[in-house]
C-alpha cells in the first residue's frame, strides 16, 4: 500500500501550512502556480500506481530513494509525469510541480502482482 509520509493534500493540522492557503482552503495543501513541493511516499508489497485525478494541473518527477537521495534506476532526469509506478518496499521522495491553475488530487493504488488476490 502506498502511503504519503508528509500528508500533502490531506487535512490541515497534519502538516504545516505555508501561508499560501486561505482559511477557506484548510482542507487541502496547494502548490502555487509554477511552484514545487517535495513529497515522501512509502510502499509495502505490492507496488503501487501513483496518479493525479486530472491531467495538466500538476506533474511529478525527480523520483529518488529517500535515504540515499539517488535517482531511481532507469528514470530520465527532469522528466515529469501524470502517473508513476512506485516500486514495492521502498521509501521514495519526489517533486510535485504546478503547471496550470486548477485542482487535482494525488492518489496511490496498490497494483496486484501475478498470483496475488
N, C-alpha and C positions, 0 to 999 in steps of 0.2 A: 504494500500500500504506500502510495506517495504521501508524504507529509510535509507541509510547509513549516519550516523551523522558525521563521521570524514573523509569521502571521500577517504578511502583507495581504491586502484585500479582505481582511477579516475584521470582525467587530473592533471598534475603538476600545482602548483600555488594555488591549493585549499587545500593543506596540506603541511606541511614542509617535505622536503626531508631529508634523514638521512646520506648521504654521500656514501651509497652503490650503488646508482643509477648513471649510466653513463649518459653523455649528450644525447646519442642515446636512452636512456630508459626513457626520461622525461614524456612520456605519461602514464606510469604506475608505481606504487609503488611496490617494491619487498619485499618478506620476505626471508632473507638469509637462505640457506640450514641449517636445524636444528634449526633455529631461530623461534621466535614467534612475533606476533603483536596483539595488542588489538584493537577491533573494537566495535563501538556502533551503534545499529540499533533501529529505531522506527517503530512501526506498528500502523496502524489505524484499522478500521474494514473493511474488513475481515482479518483473519490471513494470513500469507504468508509462502511460502516454500523457504528456502534459500539453494542454492546448488552451487557446483563448476562445471565448464564445463567439466573438465577432472578428473577422479579418480586417486588417488595415488600420486598427486603432493603436495597438501596441504589438511589439515583437520581442522575442527573447533570443539571446545568443551569449557568446563568451562563456560556454559551459566548461567548468573546471572542477577538479577534485577539491573538496573543501579543505582537507588537511594539507595537501601538498601544493595547492594552487596551480597545478599543472593542467593544461587543457586535456579534455577527454580525448582518447585516441580517435583518429580518423575524422576529425572535425576541421572544417575550414575556419581559420581565424577571421573574425569580423563578419561572419555570416549570421544574420538574424532571421528567425523563422516564426511562423504562427503556431506550430506544434513541434514537439520533440519527444522521442522515445528515451525515457530515462532507464539506465541500466539497473539491474537488481542489486540490492545490498550495498548501496553507496550513499554517501552524503555529498551533494553537489551544490555548487554555487553558480549562479548565472546572473546576467544583467537583463533587466526589462527596460525597454525604451519606448517612449510615447512617440507615435508618428502622426497622429491625427486627433482632432477633438472628438470625443465620444466616450462611451462606457463599454467596457468588456470585462469579463470575468475569467480569471485563470483557474483551471481545474486540472486535477490529476485523476486518471482512471487506471486501475490495475489491468494489465494485459496478460491473459492466461497463457501459459506455455503449453505445448503439446502434452497430452496425457493428464492435464490438470482440470479439475471440475469442481 
